[in-house]
Amino acid sequence: MESSSKGLLTQVTQFWNLLDDLAESNPESYKKFIQQQLKEGKQLCATPEPQLCLQTRILKPKEKILFINLCQWKRIPAPQSTTHPVPLSVGRPEDMSETSDVYTVIDVACNPDILQAAEKDQVKKNQLIWMAMKCIEEKFQFTLSHFYHITNFKIKGSIQRMKQNLMGIQTDPTYLREKMRKEDHVSGQTGCLIEEISSKEIQVEMKRPAYELKILTDQNEKPLKIELEVELPGINSVSLCDLSVSEDDLLIEVSEKYRLHLNLPNPVNTEMTTAKFIKEKATLIVTMPLV
């Protein structure tokens, strides 16, 4: 033990001697080195800050309301370039309750530059939200609803709880690439994983298609049903369209091409909802009787 301590002391002494030499021989390089160390030290001590909160649902293994706190954190590295995956840090799920309501909260952190870019670009924001939900599904073996909305508050639960959740676990970057859905899946490991979706998935831009939403009425002007026409150029089969309808919202996704999420003006009968695809016009028509 004594010899190892002496060895460590020798290394530290040598390091400081090198810094002294650098300060004398190249003051500019010395200044840059110190500034870089201060910057890295500041980032290491930085705490996560809430940015926005999403509300969705866990469908499996047990149905429950889920709040996702998207946070910015300087300790999370930015992507090396626009073609590299985006690192995300996912905290552990925490069950909470308010009166009789029980829900789950999960904190997700990324580099501040990613969130700032997402706030300026709706497409990037949708991609970031999708990635966060996908990481949660992969890490905890959850099935999440495709429907979500951004709440009018930035965080669910206290800031102190969020910081303890994210900072109280390992933050060394462990990257999970495309195979994380298969044999390399490591959801059973302890500690936090900074997860990422492949760069191919990140760069896919889901366009918002043109659409027309109409409320059809009877002779007495009583609302009967909602009719939605969505233009999907380049699509020639209804099998390529993924349609989900709830009582108060609707989601249409066409893999790597289109995404349309709408809040419906009136509650609809999901069991009586029908959809047809007009191939000649590349148009999807969804008819939703009102409740």
Secondary structure, 3 states (H helix, E strand, C coil): CHHHHHHHHHHHHHHHHHHHHHHHHCHHHHHHHHHHHHHHHHHHHCCCEEEEEEEEEEEECCCEEEEEEEEECCCCCCCCCCCCCCCEEECCCEEEEECCEEEEEEEEEECHHHHHHHHHCHHHHHHHHHHHHHHHHHHHCCEECCCCEECCCCCCCCHHHHHHHHHCCCCCCCCCCHHHHCCCCCCCCCCCCEECCCHHHHHCCCECCCEEEEEEECCCCCEEEEEEEEECCCCCCHHHEEEEECCCEEEEEECCCEEEEEECCCCECHHHCEEEEEHHHCEEEEEEEEC
